[in-house]
Amino acid sequence: MSRIPTKHDILGWIEANPTLTSKRDIAKAFGIKGAARIDLKRVLKELEHEGHLEKRKKTYRDPDRLPPVSVLQIKAPDENGDLFATPLEWHGEGVEPIVLVVPRASDPALGEGDRILARVQVVHEADHNYEARLIRRIGQSPRKVVGIFRKTAEGGRILPIDKGSDREWLVAADATAGAKEGELVEAEQAGPKGRMGLPRARIVLRLGDPTAPRAVSLIAIHQHGIPDDFPPDVLAEADAMKPVGLKGREDLRDMPLVTIDPSDARDHDDAVFAEPDDDPKNPGGFVIWVAIADVAHYVTPGSALDREARKRGNSSYFPDRVVPMLPDRLSGDLCSLHEGVPRPCIAVRMVIDADGNKRSHRFLRGLMRSPASLNYQEVQAAFDGQPNDKTGPLLDPVIRPLFGAYAALKAARQRRQPLDLDLPERKVVLDEEGKVVSVDFAERLDAHRLIEEFMVLANVAAAETLIAKRTPLLYRVHEEPPLDKLESLRDTAEAAGLTLAKGQVLKTAHLNRLLHDAQGTEDAELIHFATLRSMTQAYYSPKNFGHFGLALQNYAHFTSPIRRYSDLVVHRALIAAHGWGDDGLTNEEIERLEATGQHISDTERRSMMAERDTTDRYLAAYLSDRVGAEFTGRISGIARFGVFVKLDETGADGLVPISTLGREYFHFDADAGTLMGADTGRIIAMGMRVRVKLVEAAPVSGGIAFEMLEIEDEAYASVPARRGRGTPRGKGGAKGKPPQRKAAKAKRKEVKAKRKVTRQRRAKG
C-alpha cells in the first residue's frame, strides 16, 4: 500500500490490534516504506495533539481504552466473591472502566489493595467492560502513614508518629483534605519524592486531636491498617440472622455448662463442665465437656460475613475498645454463650483417666443453655472457700469437679513438660474519660490455668479427629528454635554458669530444666529473656509441623471462633467430616488453605503489634508527668544504638541511647547480646539490674527514654574518651582491638568461673 492511511484507518487499526501499536507496526501494516514514514509520523503526531491517541514510549494507543497490558489495583470482593480492579493509568474522558479479574487455579491469592500487572481484554457484559488475567503481582497498596499535620505555605507536612521515624512527608495544598494544624491524620504516598527527597503524601482521613485519651488505640488501628468499620452488606447480613432451634442438634440444655472469663469479657465463646467418670474401668477418671459457640452456622462460606471475617483474620483487643472479627449482632449476641439463653454449639466430650491421659473423645453439634456466666476471680474464690450467691449453689455440682479434672490434667502436663515461660501480662486500667489510672500485672490463678488446660485438650481432640477422618484443616504450628538462636541461648547459659543439653534433640524439658536451675539466681531474668528470644513465632498452616512450645504433635485452634478465623475453619472441617450440614468446609476453601493460613498469620501479627503499640503509648502517657523521676528495672535488650530497660513498676520499656552512655566507644556483640566499653572494659548485658532516670515520655509515639544512673548496684559514671567521641580505634587511631579488650575478656571469664563455682556449690548443697 503506497498511500498514507487516513486518520480513520489508523484509529481502526489500533482498535483492532491493541498489541501492535508502535510506529513500526503501523507502517508495516499499511506497507509504508522509506520517505513515506515521515508523512506517517506527521499524521500520528496530529492524532496525538487532537487527543485521539496517546504516546506511551514508542507506542500509540486510544486514551479512551485501556492498554492490553495494564497496572490494576484490586478492590474488595463483591457480594458474590468476585474480584474487581481499578486501572491506575486511566486517561480517557469517559467513565472509568470496570475490570473483572478472572483468576486461574495457579494464581496466588489476591486481596484488596494489591497491585497487579494484567493482560486485559474488552468484553461487553452488564457489570464490567474488561476482563483481566494476572501476569504478576507487583506490589501492595500505597504506603500509608499516620502522623501530625503541620501547615505550611505550600500545603503542609506530616510528622509520623512511629517511634524512631523522623522523616517528614510533604503534602501539596490541594491534598490536605482540609486538615488543621496539629491534627492527627492518615495519609498515603502520592507520587515521587519531592524536595529534599521527602515522600509526597495525600491526606485520606482526619482523625482529630492526637492528645485525646481515646485517640491512643485509634492511632494504632489506622497505623496498622486494621479494618474497624463493617460494610453495610455485612451488617445487613448479620442483622438478618435468627436464633437457632434444636433441629438436627443434640439437646445439651440441661447440662450445667458454665462460661468462665475475665470480669470485663466482651463475648463468651467457650463453656465447660466436668464430672467423675462412672465407668468402673476408669477409677478416678473424669468426663470433660467443652462446648464452643457454633459460629459456622451463621458465617457460611462465601457469604459477606465470611469474606469480612477472613479479611480481618481475628479480633483486636485494646484497653478501651475491641475491633471484632464479627459484627456485634453475632459476637455479642447470637454467637455468645450468654447465661440462661439457648445457644448453638459444637461440643466435645472427652474422657480422661486419673493421671490426666485422654482415653477417648467425640464431637457433636448441639444446643446448650449456660446456667451461669462466671469470672475467674469468683470461681477461684469459691474453690478457696469463699463462694458468693452465684457460685455457692454451683460449688459442689460444677466447680469442685472442674478443679478435680484440672488436677489430673495438671499431672499430665507436668509429664509432658510444655515450655514453662511464665510471662506476666500488663493490664492498663482506664477511667471513664479514657485516661490511665494504673498499670497492673494481671493475676494468674488456678482458674485461669484450668480453662487453659481444658482448651488445649479440646484443641488436640479437634486435630486428632480431623487427621483420623482425613479432612484438611489449619494446624497451629510452633517450630523448634533455629540452631543459631539455640547456640546463642547456650552461650548465654554457659556465661551464667548454667548448662543447656547439647548433642541431642532439643525438648521443652531441657529448656524447663534451664529455667528451673536459673530460678532464684541473679541470672534468672537474663535466662528467661534469652529463652523467650530464642523461640520462633507460631503460625497457621495446612501442613503439620507440630507445636514445640506445648510439646504436642497434633494441635489446631478450635475454641475461639468468635475472634479467630482459624477456629472457624476448623469448625467447618469438623462439620464436613461428620456430615452435619452443608455449611462445612468447601473444596474452594480447601484449595486456598495455605493462602488463608498465611493471611491470618499476618493479621494475627498485625493485631499483636497494634496492641503492643497501644500499650506502649498508654504507658508513655501514664509516665509523662513523671519526667525526672528515678526507677528500677532490668536490661531487657541490647542493640547497637543503645540499651532497652524494662521497669519493675509498670513493665514499660524504654531506651537508654548509646550516645548517653559515655564518650568511650562501645563494641556491640550481637551473639552475646552485650556492649563493651573500649576504654573501661565495662560490660553491659541482658538481665542486669539498673536504676534509671526518666528523661522523655511521648504519648503520641509511645517513645520512652532513660538516663542510666546505676548498673548492678554500682553508680554509673561515664569515662571521657582519649580520642574523638565514638572513634572505634586503638592507640594512635590505628585499627585494631580497643584498649583493655584483653582485660575485659579476662573479666568475663572470671565472672563466668565464679558463677560456675556457685552453681556447683548449689548442686552439692
NUGU-668674 format. One record per residue (C-alpha): residue in one letter; x, y, z. Coordinates in steps of 0.1 Angstrom, whole numbers. Layout:
- res | xx | yy | zz
- A | X | Y | Z
...
//
This chain:
- res | xx | yy | zz
- M | 0 | 0 | 0
- S | 17 | 32 | -12
- R | -7 | 59 | 0
- I | -6 | 73 | 35
- P | -36 | 59 | 55
- T | -63 | 83 | 67
- K | -66 | 91 | 104
- H | -98 | 69 | 104
- D | -78 | 40 | 90
- I | -51 | 43 | 116
- L | -76 | 45 | 145
- G | -94 | 15 | 132
- W | -61 | -5 | 130
- I | -51 | 4 | 166
- E | -86 | -5 | 179
- A | -84 | -39 | 161
- N | -48 | -46 | 170
- P | -41 | -32 | 205
- T | -8 | -51 | 208
- L | 6 | -38 | 175
- T | 7 | -1 | 181
- S | 43 | 11 | 175
- K | 50 | 33 | 146
- R | 69 | 4 | 130
- D | 39 | -19 | 134
- I | 16 | 7 | 118
- A | 40 | 13 | 89
- K | 43 | -24 | 82
- A | 5 | -29 | 83
- F | -1 | -2 | 57
- G | 30 | -11 | 36
- I | 47 | 23 | 42
- K | 84 | 24 | 35
- G | 113 | 49 | 30
- A | 105 | 86 | 30
- A | 67 | 79 | 34
- R | 74 | 72 | 70
- I | 79 | 109 | 76
- D | 43 | 116 | 65
- L | 31 | 87 | 87
- K | 49 | 103 | 117
- R | 32 | 136 | 109
- V | -3 | 120 | 109
- L | 4 | 102 | 142
- K | 15 | 135 | 157
- E | -17 | 152 | 146
- L | -38 | 124 | 161
- E | -18 | 128 | 194
- H | -23 | 166 | 195
- E | -60 | 162 | 187
- G | -64 | 138 | 217
- H | -73 | 107 | 197
- L | -41 | 89 | 205
- E | -17 | 89 | 235
- K | 20 | 82 | 230
- R | 35 | 58 | 256
- K | 72 | 55 | 249
- K | 73 | 42 | 213
- T | 37 | 30 | 210
- Y | 4 | 47 | 204
- R | -30 | 39 | 219
- D | -65 | 51 | 222
- P | -67 | 71 | 255
- D | -103 | 60 | 260
- R | -92 | 24 | 261
- L | -70 | 5 | 285
- P | -37 | -7 | 271
- P | -36 | -45 | 266
- V | -12 | -48 | 295
- S | -23 | -26 | 324
- V | -15 | -20 | 360
- L | -46 | -26 | 382
- Q | -53 | -23 | 419
- I | -76 | -49 | 434
- K | -108 | -38 | 451
- A | -126 | -57 | 479
- P | -146 | -88 | 468
- D | -182 | -81 | 460
- E | -212 | -100 | 475
- N | -206 | -129 | 450
- G | -169 | -131 | 459
- D | -158 | -117 | 425
- L | -127 | -96 | 424
- F | -128 | -63 | 405
- A | -100 | -39 | 399
- T | -93 | -2 | 393
- P | -70 | 8 | 364
- L | -42 | 30 | 377
- E | -35 | 46 | 343
- W | -68 | 57 | 330
- H | -66 | 89 | 309
- G | -98 | 87 | 290
- E | -126 | 113 | 292
- G | -153 | 88 | 297
- V | -163 | 68 | 328
- E | -135 | 48 | 343
- P | -139 | 12 | 330
- I | -149 | -17 | 353
- V | -124 | -46 | 352
- L | -132 | -81 | 364
- V | -102 | -102 | 374
- V | -105 | -138 | 362
- P | -82 | -159 | 383
- R | -65 | -191 | 372
- A | -61 | -220 | 396
- S | -24 | -215 | 397
- D | -26 | -177 | 406
- P | -17 | -166 | 441
- A | -45 | -153 | 463
- L | -51 | -116 | 457
- G | -65 | -92 | 483
- E | -78 | -57 | 485
- G | -51 | -31 | 478
- D | -28 | -55 | 458
- R | -13 | -41 | 426
- I | -10 | -64 | 396
- L | 2 | -63 | 361
- A | -25 | -79 | 340
- R | -35 | -86 | 304
- V | -69 | -70 | 297
- Q | -95 | -78 | 271
- V | -126 | -58 | 261
- V | -159 | -75 | 269
- H | -195 | -64 | 267
- E | -210 | -76 | 300
- A | -237 | -59 | 321
- D | -214 | -53 | 351
- H | -179 | -49 | 335
- N | -162 | -37 | 304
- Y | -129 | -56 | 307
- E | -116 | -89 | 319
- A | -81 | -93 | 333
- R | -57 | -122 | 336
- L | -29 | -119 | 361
- I | 6 | -116 | 347
- R | 23 | -109 | 381
- R | 17 | -92 | 414
- I | 38 | -60 | 415
- G | 31 | -46 | 449
- Q | 7 | -38 | 477
- S | -14 | -7 | 482
- P | 3 | 27 | 485
- R | 24 | 32 | 516
- K | 4 | 48 | 544
- V | 14 | 70 | 573
- V | -4 | 82 | 604
- G | 10 | 115 | 618
- I | 6 | 151 | 630
- F | -2 | 176 | 603
- R | 17 | 209 | 602
- K | 5 | 236 | 579
- T | 30 | 254 | 556
- A | 27 | 280 | 528
- E | 29 | 252 | 502
- G | 4 | 230 | 519
- G | 18 | 211 | 548
- R | 39 | 184 | 563
- I | 32 | 152 | 582
- L | 53 | 142 | 612
- P | 49 | 104 | 615
- I | 40 | 91 | 650
- D | 61 | 60 | 646
- K | 89 | 57 | 672
- G | 122 | 63 | 656
- S | 108 | 78 | 625
- D | 120 | 114 | 619
- R | 113 | 115 | 582
- E | 85 | 140 | 573
- W | 61 | 137 | 544
- L | 52 | 166 | 521
- V | 15 | 174 | 514
- A | 5 | 196 | 485
- A | -20 | 224 | 490
- D | -47 | 205 | 471
- A | -41 | 173 | 491
- T | -47 | 184 | 527
- A | -84 | 174 | 528
- G | -89 | 205 | 550
- A | -67 | 192 | 578
- K | -60 | 217 | 606
- E | -27 | 225 | 623
- G | -18 | 198 | 649
- E | -45 | 174 | 638
- L | -39 | 137 | 636
- V | -42 | 124 | 600
- E | -39 | 93 | 579
- A | -23 | 98 | 545
- E | -10 | 77 | 516
- Q | 20 | 82 | 494
- A | 12 | 102 | 463
- G | 37 | 103 | 435
- P | 75 | 106 | 435
- K | 97 | 122 | 462
- G | 96 | 159 | 465
- R | 120 | 185 | 478
- M | 150 | 172 | 499
- G | 140 | 136 | 489
- L | 109 | 137 | 512
- P | 80 | 115 | 501
- R | 48 | 132 | 489
- A | 15 | 123 | 506
- R | -22 | 128 | 502
- I | -43 | 130 | 533
- V | -72 | 105 | 532
- L | -86 | 107 | 567
- R | -86 | 133 | 595
- L | -86 | 116 | 630
- G | -89 | 146 | 652
- D | -70 | 156 | 684
- P | -40 | 133 | 689
- T | -39 | 141 | 726
- A | -74 | 130 | 733
- P | -73 | 99 | 757
- R | -92 | 76 | 733
- A | -71 | 85 | 703
- V | -44 | 61 | 715
- S | -60 | 29 | 702
- L | -74 | 48 | 672
- I | -38 | 57 | 662
- A | -28 | 20 | 663
- I | -58 | 8 | 644
- H | -52 | 32 | 615
- Q | -14 | 29 | 617
- H | -15 | -9 | 612
- G | -44 | -9 | 587
- I | -69 | -28 | 609
- P | -104 | -26 | 594
- D | -127 | -10 | 621
- D | -159 | -4 | 601
- F | -182 | -31 | 588
- P | -195 | -26 | 552
- P | -233 | -22 | 550
- D | -239 | -56 | 533
- V | -220 | -73 | 562
- L | -241 | -56 | 588
- A | -273 | -63 | 569
- E | -264 | -100 | 567
- A | -257 | -101 | 604
- D | -289 | -83 | 614
- A | -310 | -107 | 593
- M | -298 | -137 | 614
- K | -322 | -155 | 637
- P | -317 | -177 | 668
- V | -312 | -214 | 662
- G | -336 | -242 | 672
- L | -330 | -278 | 682
- K | -335 | -294 | 648
- G | -305 | -315 | 638
- R | -288 | -310 | 671
- E | -283 | -329 | 704
- D | -300 | -313 | 734
- L | -274 | -302 | 760
- R | -297 | -276 | 776
- D | -299 | -294 | 809
- M | -261 | -298 | 812
- P | -246 | -271 | 835
- L | -220 | -259 | 810
- V | -206 | -226 | 826
- T | -186 | -199 | 810
- I | -155 | -187 | 829
- D | -140 | -155 | 815
- P | -124 | -122 | 827
- S | -148 | -99 | 845
- D | -148 | -75 | 816
- A | -152 | -101 | 788
- R | -170 | -88 | 758
- D | -180 | -122 | 745
- H | -183 | -158 | 757
- D | -174 | -184 | 732
- D | -165 | -214 | 754
- A | -183 | -233 | 782
- V | -171 | -262 | 804
- F | -184 | -289 | 826
- A | -167 | -319 | 843
- E | -179 | -349 | 863
- P | -163 | -380 | 877
- D | -164 | -409 | 853
- D | -189 | -436 | 865
- D | -171 | -463 | 844
- P | -157 | -488 | 868
- K | -129 | -494 | 843
- N | -117 | -458 | 848
- P | -114 | -453 | 886
- G | -105 | -417 | 895
- G | -112 | -406 | 859
- F | -133 | -377 | 846
- V | -156 | -368 | 818
- I | -149 | -333 | 805
- W | -172 | -313 | 782
- V | -160 | -283 | 763
- A | -187 | -265 | 742
- I | -178 | -238 | 717
- A | -202 | -213 | 700
- D | -213 | -226 | 666
- V | -203 | -196 | 646
- A | -201 | -217 | 614
- H | -240 | -219 | 614
- Y | -242 | -181 | 609
- V | -209 | -174 | 590
- T | -212 | -196 | 559
- P | -185 | -200 | 532
- G | -186 | -173 | 505
- S | -210 | -150 | 524
- A | -204 | -113 | 530
- L | -198 | -121 | 567
- D | -173 | -148 | 557
- R | -153 | -125 | 534
- E | -151 | -98 | 560
- A | -141 | -122 | 588
- R | -113 | -137 | 566
- K | -102 | -102 | 557
- R | -99 | -93 | 594
- G | -85 | -127 | 604
- N | -91 | -121 | 641
- S | -104 | -96 | 667
- S | -81 | -70 | 680
- Y | -83 | -60 | 717
- F | -73 | -27 | 732
- P | -77 | -12 | 767
- D | -106 | 10 | 756
- R | -122 | -9 | 728
- V | -123 | -41 | 707
- V | -122 | -43 | 669
- P | -142 | -75 | 665
- M | -139 | -101 | 637
- L | -177 | -103 | 635
- P | -205 | -77 | 639
- D | -219 | -72 | 674
- R | -252 | -89 | 664
- L | -231 | -122 | 663
- S | -201 | -116 | 685
- G | -220 | -100 | 714
- D | -254 | -117 | 709
- L | -263 | -148 | 688
- C | -229 | -164 | 690
- S | -221 | -155 | 726
- L | -230 | -182 | 752
- H | -249 | -159 | 774
- E | -264 | -171 | 807
- G | -299 | -186 | 805
- V | -305 | -185 | 768
- P | -303 | -213 | 742
- R | -272 | -211 | 720
- P | -260 | -234 | 692
- C | -226 | -251 | 699
- I | -201 | -276 | 687
- A | -191 | -297 | 718
- V | -166 | -323 | 725
- R | -169 | -350 | 752
- M | -135 | -362 | 765
- V | -128 | -390 | 789
- I | -95 | -388 | 809
- D | -80 | -412 | 834
- A | -68 | -404 | 869
- D | -34 | -394 | 855
- G | -49 | -369 | 831
- N | -44 | -391 | 799
- K | -71 | -388 | 774
- R | -88 | -421 | 768
- S | -114 | -411 | 742
- H | -134 | -383 | 728
- R | -163 | -375 | 704
- F | -177 | -343 | 688
- L | -213 | -334 | 684
- R | -234 | -304 | 672
- G | -257 | -293 | 700
- L | -279 | -267 | 716
- M | -269 | -256 | 751
- R | -281 | -232 | 778
- S | -255 | -220 | 803
- P | -268 | -217 | 839
- A | -241 | -191 | 848
- S | -216 | -167 | 833
- L | -187 | -166 | 858
- N | -154 | -148 | 861
- Y | -120 | -162 | 871
- Q | -118 | -144 | 904
- E | -152 | -156 | 918
- V | -146 | -192 | 906
- Q | -112 | -192 | 924
- A | -127 | -176 | 955
- A | -154 | -202 | 956
- F | -130 | -231 | 953
- D | -108 | -215 | 980
- G | -138 | -214 | 1004
- Q | -154 | -180 | 998
- P | -184 | -186 | 975
- N | -208 | -158 | 967
- D | -245 | -160 | 960
- K | -239 | -171 | 924
- T | -211 | -196 | 929
- G | -224 | -211 | 961
- P | -251 | -234 | 945
- L | -226 | -244 | 918
- L | -197 | -253 | 941
- D | -203 | -290 | 946
- P | -220 | -299 | 913
- V | -198 | -278 | 890
- I | -168 | -260 | 904
- R | -152 | -288 | 925
- P | -154 | -314 | 897
- L | -138 | -288 | 873
- F | -108 | -285 | 897
- G | -107 | -322 | 902
- A | -104 | -328 | 864
- Y | -78 | -300 | 863
- A | -56 | -317 | 889
- A | -55 | -348 | 867
- L | -47 | -327 | 836
- K | -20 | -308 | 856
- A | -2 | -340 | 864
- A | -3 | -349 | 827
- R | 10 | -315 | 818
- Q | 40 | -319 | 842
- R | 48 | -352 | 825
- R | 45 | -337 | 790
- Q | 67 | -307 | 800
- P | 54 | -279 | 778
- L | 76 | -248 | 779
- D | 72 | -231 | 812
- L | 77 | -195 | 804
- D | 56 | -175 | 829
- L | 50 | -142 | 812
- P | 34 | -115 | 833
- E | 6 | -97 | 814
- R | 3 | -60 | 818
- K | -32 | -45 | 822
- V | -38 | -9 | 816
- V | -67 | 4 | 837
- L | -86 | 35 | 823
- D | -111 | 58 | 839
- E | -144 | 68 | 822
- E | -126 | 95 | 802
- G | -100 | 71 | 789
- K | -71 | 83 | 810
- V | -47 | 58 | 825
- V | -52 | 55 | 863
- S | -29 | 25 | 869
- V | -9 | -2 | 852
- D | -12 | -36 | 869
- F | 1 | -70 | 862
- A | -27 | -94 | 856
- E | -31 | -120 | 884
- R | -26 | -157 | 874
- L | -50 | -180 | 892
- D | -55 | -218 | 890
- A | -89 | -209 | 875
- H | -70 | -194 | 845
- R | -49 | -225 | 842
- L | -79 | -248 | 844
- I | -96 | -232 | 814
- E | -63 | -232 | 795
- E | -58 | -269 | 801
- F | -94 | -277 | 790
- M | -90 | -257 | 759
- V | -56 | -273 | 750
- L | -72 | -308 | 754
- A | -101 | -298 | 731
- N | -78 | -284 | 705
- V | -58 | -316 | 705
- A | -90 | -336 | 701
- A | -101 | -315 | 671
- A | -68 | -320 | 653
- E | -68 | -358 | 660
- T | -104 | -362 | 648
- L | -97 | -344 | 615
- I | -65 | -363 | 609
- A | -83 | -396 | 616
- K | -111 | -386 | 592
- R | -86 | -374 | 566
- T | -101 | -339 | 564
- P | -79 | -309 | 556
- L | -75 | -283 | 583
- L | -53 | -255 | 596
- Y | -29 | -265 | 622
- R | -14 | -242 | 649
- V | 23 | -247 | 642
- H | 52 | -237 | 665
- E | 85 | -249 | 652
- E | 115 | -255 | 674
- P | 142 | -228 | 678
- P | 166 | -224 | 649
- L | 202 | -236 | 655
- D | 217 | -201 | 656
- K | 193 | -189 | 683
- L | 198 | -221 | 702
- E | 236 | -216 | 702
- S | 232 | -181 | 714
- L | 210 | -193 | 743
- R | 235 | -219 | 751
- D | 263 | -193 | 752
- T | 242 | -171 | 775
- A | 236 | -201 | 798
- E | 272 | -210 | 800
- A | 282 | -174 | 808
- A | 258 | -176 | 837
- G | 274 | -209 | 849
- L | 245 | -230 | 837
- T | 242 | -257 | 810
- L | 218 | -265 | 782
- A | 217 | -300 | 768
- K | 238 | -304 | 737
- G | 242 | -332 | 711
- Q | 206 | -344 | 714
- V | 172 | -335 | 700
- L | 160 | -304 | 719
- K | 129 | -309 | 741
- T | 110 | -284 | 761
- A | 120 | -303 | 792
- H | 156 | -293 | 786
- L | 146 | -256 | 785
- N | 124 | -260 | 816
- R | 154 | -275 | 834
- L | 175 | -245 | 824
- L | 148 | -221 | 836
- H | 144 | -241 | 869
- D | 182 | -240 | 875
- A | 183 | -202 | 870
- Q | 153 | -196 | 893
- G | 162 | -176 | 923
- T | 196 | -166 | 910
- E | 208 | -132 | 898
- D | 206 | -145 | 862
- A | 170 | -157 | 863
- E | 156 | -129 | 842
- L | 185 | -130 | 818
- I | 179 | -167 | 811
- H | 141 | -160 | 809
- F | 146 | -132 | 783
- A | 172 | -153 | 763
- T | 149 | -183 | 762
- L | 120 | -162 | 750
- R | 141 | -146 | 723
- S | 152 | -180 | 710
- M | 116 | -190 | 702
- T | 101 | -189 | 668
- Q | 67 | -173 | 662
- A | 37 | -196 | 659
- Y | 16 | -196 | 627
- Y | -12 | -214 | 608
- S | -6 | -239 | 581
- P | -24 | -269 | 564
- K | 9 | -288 | 570
- N | 15 | -303 | 604
- F | 49 | -295 | 619
- G | 38 | -299 | 655
- H | 37 | -274 | 684
- F | 71 | -273 | 701
- G | 61 | -249 | 729
- L | 32 | -271 | 740
- A | 51 | -303 | 734
- L | 23 | -316 | 712
- Q | 24 | -332 | 678
- N | -12 | -326 | 667
- Y | -27 | -292 | 676
- A | -53 | -269 | 660
- H | -73 | -239 | 672
- F | -109 | -249 | 678
- T | -120 | -230 | 709
- S | -124 | -193 | 698
- P | -143 | -190 | 665
- I | -159 | -156 | 675
- R | -125 | -140 | 675
- R | -102 | -162 | 653
- Y | -109 | -172 | 617
- S | -86 | -202 | 621
- D | -110 | -217 | 646
- L | -139 | -211 | 622
- V | -121 | -231 | 595
- V | -116 | -260 | 620
- H | -153 | -259 | 629
- R | -162 | -261 | 592
- A | -138 | -290 | 588
- L | -155 | -309 | 617
- I | -189 | -302 | 601
- A | -177 | -316 | 568
- A | -160 | -346 | 584
- H | -192 | -355 | 604
- G | -217 | -347 | 576
- W | -236 | -323 | 599
- G | -248 | -300 | 571
- D | -240 | -280 | 540
- D | -221 | -253 | 559
- G | -189 | -272 | 562
- L | -155 | -267 | 546
- T | -158 | -264 | 508
- N | -135 | -276 | 481
- E | -127 | -240 | 472
- E | -117 | -233 | 508
- I | -95 | -264 | 509
- E | -77 | -253 | 477
- R | -68 | -220 | 493
- L | -60 | -232 | 529
- E | -23 | -224 | 525
- A | -31 | -188 | 514
- T | -56 | -185 | 542
- G | -31 | -197 | 568
- Q | -5 | -172 | 556
- H | -31 | -144 | 556
- I | -44 | -150 | 591
- S | -9 | -155 | 605
- D | -2 | -120 | 591
- T | -33 | -104 | 606
- E | -25 | -120 | 639
- R | 9 | -104 | 639
- R | -7 | -71 | 628
- S | -30 | -72 | 658
- M | -2 | -81 | 682
- M | 19 | -51 | 670
- A | -11 | -28 | 672
- E | -20 | -40 | 707
- R | 17 | -37 | 718
- D | 20 | -2 | 704
- T | -12 | 9 | 721
- T | 1 | -3 | 755
- D | 34 | 15 | 749
- R | 15 | 47 | 742
- Y | -7 | 44 | 773
- L | 24 | 37 | 794
- A | 41 | 67 | 780
- A | 10 | 88 | 788
- Y | 10 | 74 | 823
- L | 46 | 83 | 828
- S | 46 | 116 | 810
- D | 41 | 137 | 842
- R | 69 | 118 | 860
- V | 98 | 130 | 838
- G | 128 | 133 | 861
- A | 118 | 105 | 884
- E | 140 | 76 | 891
- F | 130 | 39 | 886
- T | 145 | 5 | 890
- G | 144 | -22 | 863
- R | 163 | -47 | 842
- I | 181 | -45 | 809
- S | 157 | -63 | 785
- G | 175 | -57 | 752
- I | 209 | -47 | 738
- A | 212 | -31 | 704
- R | 240 | -13 | 685
- F | 222 | 20 | 692
- G | 216 | 16 | 729
- V | 201 | -4 | 758
- F | 165 | -12 | 765
- V | 153 | -12 | 801
- K | 121 | -27 | 814
- L | 108 | -10 | 846
- D | 98 | -31 | 876
- E | 68 | -9 | 885
- T | 49 | -8 | 852
- G | 67 | -32 | 828
- A | 73 | -2 | 805
- D | 102 | -5 | 781
- G | 124 | 25 | 773
- L | 157 | 32 | 756
- V | 190 | 45 | 770
- P | 206 | 58 | 738
- I | 242 | 47 | 734
- S | 253 | 83 | 729
- T | 243 | 90 | 765
- L | 264 | 61 | 779
- G | 296 | 80 | 778
- R | 322 | 93 | 755
- E | 340 | 59 | 751
- Y | 332 | 37 | 722
- F | 310 | 6 | 729
- H | 316 | -26 | 710
- F | 283 | -44 | 702
- D | 285 | -82 | 704
- A | 253 | -95 | 687
- D | 259 | -131 | 696
- A | 265 | -125 | 733
- G | 240 | -96 | 734
- T | 264 | -73 | 751
- L | 280 | -38 | 749
- M | 317 | -35 | 760
- G | 334 | -2 | 767
- A | 366 | 3 | 747
- D | 383 | 23 | 775
- T | 369 | 8 | 807
- G | 362 | -27 | 796
- R | 328 | -23 | 812
- I | 303 | -49 | 800
- I | 266 | -42 | 798
- A | 245 | -73 | 793
- M | 209 | -85 | 793
- G | 192 | -90 | 827
- M | 214 | -66 | 846
- R | 196 | -47 | 874
- V | 197 | -10 | 868
- R | 184 | 23 | 882
- V | 175 | 49 | 856
- K | 160 | 84 | 853
- L | 131 | 91 | 830
- V | 141 | 119 | 806
- E | 113 | 116 | 780
- A | 78 | 101 | 776
- A | 60 | 109 | 744
- P | 23 | 96 | 744
- V | 17 | 101 | 707
- S | 46 | 79 | 696
- G | 49 | 58 | 727
- G | 86 | 66 | 730
- I | 103 | 65 | 764
- A | 139 | 75 | 770
- F | 160 | 70 | 801
- E | 194 | 81 | 816
- M | 215 | 54 | 832
- L | 222 | 61 | 868
- E | 233 | 27 | 882
- I | 241 | -8 | 870
- E | 242 | -38 | 893
- D | 242 | -15 | 924
- E | 272 | 4 | 911
- A | 269 | 41 | 903
- Y | 273 | 46 | 866
- A | 299 | 72 | 856
- S | 309 | 77 | 820
- V | 346 | 78 | 812
- P | 358 | 105 | 789
- A | 375 | 92 | 757
- R | 411 | 98 | 750
- R | 402 | 102 | 713
- G | 374 | 117 | 693
- R | 340 | 107 | 706
- G | 329 | 73 | 693
- T | 362 | 65 | 675
- P | 365 | 27 | 673
- R | 403 | 26 | 672
- G | 432 | 15 | 693
- K | 461 | 37 | 704
- G | 472 | 63 | 679
- G | 439 | 59 | 660
- A | 451 | 28 | 642
- K | 427 | 0 | 635
- G | 428 | -29 | 659
- K | 414 | -42 | 692
- P | 402 | -15 | 716
- P | 422 | -7 | 747
- Q | 417 | -31 | 776
- R | 400 | -56 | 753
- K | 421 | -84 | 768
- A | 414 | -72 | 803
- A | 377 | -71 | 796
- K | 378 | -107 | 782
- A | 396 | -118 | 813
- K | 370 | -101 | 834
- R | 342 | -120 | 816
- K | 360 | -153 | 821
- E | 364 | -145 | 858
- V | 327 | -138 | 862
- K | 318 | -170 | 844
- A | 341 | -190 | 866
- K | 326 | -176 | 898
- R | 291 | -184 | 886
- K | 302 | -219 | 877
- V | 316 | -224 | 912
- T | 284 | -210 | 927
- R | 263 | -234 | 907
- Q | 284 | -264 | 917
- R | 281 | -254 | 954
- R | 243 | -252 | 950
- A | 243 | -286 | 934
- K | 263 | -301 | 963
- G | 242 | -284 | 989
//
